Amino acid sequence: MSSRLVGNVLAFLAMILWATQFPAMAHIMQTWQPLLMAPFRLAASAIFLLFLLLVTGGAHHVRNPQWRQIWLLGGVVLAGSTVLFVWGQKYANPVTAAIIISMMPVISVLIGFLQRREQLTVPIAAGIVLAVGGGYVTALAPDQGWFALGLQGGEVLLLGAITLFVWYTRETTARLGDISELAQAAFTLTCATVGAAIVATGAVALGYAEPVFDFSWPSVGIIVWVGAMSVGLSMVMWFAAVRRLGVTVTTMHHNLVPFYVMVLALFSGGEIIQTQAWGALLVCVGAVLAQVPLRHLLMRRDKVV
C-alpha cells in the first residue's frame, strides 16, 4: 500500500472520529459552560494518549529536549484554538460554523506561502476551490438559502480557532518531527490541558463565565469519548496523515466532516440529502486532484496535443 493511500485512509478515519463529537457536543453543551468544557475534554484526550504512549513503549520520548516548543505549541496555540473553537460553537450557526471550518485548506496554503514552505500549484489551487466549494454545499441545511447563513457573532472566534489549529499542525510537524505522532499529540494535548484550565479558571474568577457543569455518568461518558477518540486518537491519525500528504491536502479531508455527521445521523433515523452528497463528491475530487503532481498533468496534456 502506497504512502499516499495510507495517508488518505488515516485522514478518513481521523475525520470519522472527529465527526462523532458534533452530536455529542450538541447534547453536552446544554449542561456545560463552553470554557469549562475545554480543559476537561483536553484532559481526557491527554490521559488516554499518555497511557497509549506508556503501553507502546514510547515513554522514552519524555526525554525530548524540545519541551519549550511543546509548551508553546500545546499550552498556548492548541489551548487557544480549543477555547476559541468550543466558545465559537456556542455562538455560531452550525451551518456557518461548518462553512468557516471548510476554509482550512485556504488558510493552510496562505500560512505555508508566507512561511515560504509551500507553493500554490495549479492542482492544489483547483483542489482547494473544489474542496471549499464542496464543503460549502455539504454544510448547507436543506431549508437554508445559499446565502442565508445567520451570523451570530461566534464566527470570528471559529476563524481564529481554525487559523491557530492549522498553524499548530504545521509547526508541530516541522519542529517535533523527531518524535512519533503519538508523542506529538500526547505531549501537546497535555500542555493544552494546562493552558485551557488556566483560561477557564481565570474566566470564572473574573466573572466572565458561569461555573455551569454536569458530572453525571452520561455526561462524563460523553466527555471521555470526545476526549479520547474524537480529539485524542483522531489527532494521532491526523499527524500521521499530515506526514504522508502534507497539511493542505489533509485539511481538505476536514471538509467532509458535515457529510460524515449526516451519515452518522442515519443511525438515528436521518437521511442523506442529495445536495450534500454532491458536495462531498466535490471535496473528494478536490482532495484527489491536489495530490496529482503537476508534471503528470503536463505530460498528459503533451500526449493529447
N, C-alpha and C positions, 0 to 999 in steps of 0.2 A: 504494500500500500504506500503510495507516494506521500511525501511530507505535506503537500498542499491538501490532499484528500483528508489526511488525518487532521490537519488544522481546521478544515471546514466541518468535519464531524464533531470535533471538540467545541467549536463555536456554536454549532447547532444544539448540542447537549447543554452547553452553558446557558444559552438563551431560553431553552425549555425550562430549566431550573429557575432562572431569573423571572420568567413569566408567572410562575406559581405564586410569587409574592403578592401580585396585584389584587386578586380576590381576597387573599388572606389579610393584606394590609387594609383593604377597604372595610373589612369587618372589625379589625382590632383598633382602628383609628377612632371608632365610636366610643371607646373607653380609655384611650391613652392620649396624653398630650404629645404632639409630634416630637418636640425637642427631647422629651424624656424617653421616647421610644428609641431614638437613635443609638445611645450608648448601650442599651440592653440588647438591641439587635446585633450590634457590632461585637459585644461581649460573647454572645452565643456563637458567632462565627469564629472568633479568635480562639475560644476554648476548644472548639471542635477541631480546628486546623492544627493547633498546637498538640493536641492528642494524636492526630494522624502523623504529625511530624515525628513525634516520640516513638510511636509503634513501628514506623517505617525506617527507623534508624537515621533520621535526619537531624538529630539533636546537635550534631557537631557544627551545624550552621550557626548556632548561637555565638560561636567564637568569631563570627564575621566582623571585621573591623569597621564596617561602614554603618555603625549604629546612628551616627549623626544624620546620614542621608535617610535612613529608615524612619527616624523620628520626624524628620521634615516632611517626607512623603506621606507617612501614615498619620502621625499626630496632628499635622497641620492641613495638608492638602486633602487627603482622603476624608479626614474628620469633617473638614469644612464642606466638602462635596456632599457627604451623607446628611449633615444637618440641613443644608440648603435643599436637598432633594426631598426629605420627609416633610420639611416645612412647606416647600413649594407645592407638594402633592395635596396638602391640606387646603390650599387657597388657589387652586387652579382647576379648570375644567379638565376631566380625564382625557377628552379628545385633544384639547390644546396641548396638554402635557405630553401626550404621545407624539404629537407633531413636532414639538420642540426637541424631544429626545431624538427624533429622526434626523436632526441636523448634526449628529455626532460625526459622520464622515467628513462633512464640510469643515467642521471645527478641527478635526484631526489633520486635514490637509493644510489648513491655514497655519496651525502651530508648527507642523513639520516644515512648511515653506519658510516661516520666519526663523526657525532654528537651522535652516539650510540642511535638513536631514532628508527631505523628500521633494521630489519633483512632480509637478502636475502633468502627467502624460495624457494623451488622448483617451486611452482605455479607462484610466482612473477617472478622468473628468466625466466621460459618458456613464461610467458605472455609478458615480455619485449622483448624477442627475436622475438616473433610473431609480436608485435606491431611495433618494429623498422623495421623489415623486410617488414611488410605491408606498413609502412609509406614510406619506400624507393621505393617500387613498385608503390604505389599510386602517388608518386611525379614525377615519370618519365614521360616525354612527349613522345608521340608516335614516334617522329623522333629522340629520344635520344638513344644512345647506353647505355649499362648497366654501363659503367664507364666513359662515355663522359660527365663530369659534368661541364667543362668550368669554372674553378676557376677564379675569377675576383678581389679578394682582400677583398671583404666585408664579407667573410665567418668567419674570425676571430672575427669581430665585432658582427656578429649574434650569434656565440658561446658564446661570453661574455654576450650578451643580455639575452639569454635564461638561462644561469647559474645564473645571477643576479635575473631573474624573479622567478626561482624555489626557490632560497634562500629567496627571498621576500615572496613568498607564504608560505613556511614552517615557517618562523619566524613570520609572521603576524598572522597565525592561532595559533601558540604556545604562543605568547606574548600578543595578543589582544583578546584572547578568551572570555573575559568578556563583550565585546560589540558585537552588531549584525553584520552580514556580510555586511549589507548596510552601517553601520557606519565605518567598517573597510575599505571598498572600498572608501567611500566618503572622509574620512579624509586623507588616504594615497595618493589618487589621487590629492587632493588639495595641499598637500605638494610637490608631484611630479611636479605639475604645476610650483610651485615656483622654484624648483631645475632646471627643464628643461629651464625655462625662463632665469635663471642666466647663464646657459651654452650657450644658443643661443645668448644672448646679448654679452657675452664675446667673442664668436667666431666671431660675426660680427664686434665688436670693434677692435679686433686684426687682422682682415683681413682674417681669416680662412674660413669664409662663406660669400657669397654674399647675400645682402638683397633682395632676389627674392621671391615675394609673390603675391597673387591674391585674392582680396576681392570682386570679382564679386559674384552675388547672387548664381549661380550654385556652385561656389567654397565654399562659406560659408555653403550652404546646405549640401554639402558632409562632411565638417568638423563637422557640428553639428550631422549628422547621425553617422559618425565614432566615434566621441567622446561620444555621449550619449548612443548609442546602442552597437556598435561593441566593444567599450572599457568599458564604464560605466556599463550598465546593465549586460553585459556578465561577468564582474568582480564580481558582486554581486552573480550571479549564480555559478560562479567558486568557490568562497569561500564556498558557501552553499554545493556544491558537494564535496569539499575537506573535510568538516566537517563530511560527511557521508561515504566517500570512502577512504580518505587518499590522500596524494599528488601524490604518484607514480601512483596509478590506475587512478586518474583523469587526469594526464598528458597523459596517453595512449589515451584518447579521443581526445587529441590535434592532434594526427597523422591521424585523419580522415578529418582534415581541407582541404587538397588538393582534396579529394573526394567531399566534400561539395561545394567547389569552382567550381568543374566540374559540379555538379548538378545544381548550380545556373546559370552556363553558358548555360544550356539547354533553359532558357528563352530568350536567345539572339541567338538562332539557333545552339547551340553547340550539342555535342553528348557524351554519356557515352562510355568510352573506356573499353574494356573487361579486360585488364590487371589491370587497375586502380580499377575496381570493385572488382577483386580478391584481390588486395592489401587492399582495405577497409575491406573485409571479414576477412582477416588475423588479422587486427587491432582489429576488434570486438571480434574475438575468443580469442586473447591475453588478451584483457581487461576483458572478462568473466572469463578466466582461472585464471587470477591473483586474482580474488575475491573469488575463491573456497578455503576454509580453507584446509590446508594440512591434517588435521586429517580425513576429508571426503574422500580424495583420498586414504589415507592409509586404511580406513575402507572398501572402495570398493575393494581395492587390496586384503585384507584379505578374503573378501567374494568370490572373484574369485578363490583364492588359496584353 
